[in-house]
Amino acid sequence: MPYRNLMLIVALMLLTSCGHLKKKSVDSSEPPKLLSPKVKKIWIPSKMKDGGLEWEEGHYIYRIERGTTWSR
């Protein structure tokens, strides 16, 4: 009789563990994608510095307004 109870307990544990594994399976939907960052390009004009001793050439600076994010 104790052997029969033990086998019943083991069988129930196996069935419940298999059911638990099915619930944890990976979702078949597509993974989220990366969205492009929002960047602002700003022109800085040429200018003289230090009373005419330095010349700074015109150039662009890039300001990141929103970084890369994941889609939902």
Order of alpha helices (4+ residues) and beta strands (2+ residues): alpha-beta-beta-beta-beta-beta-beta
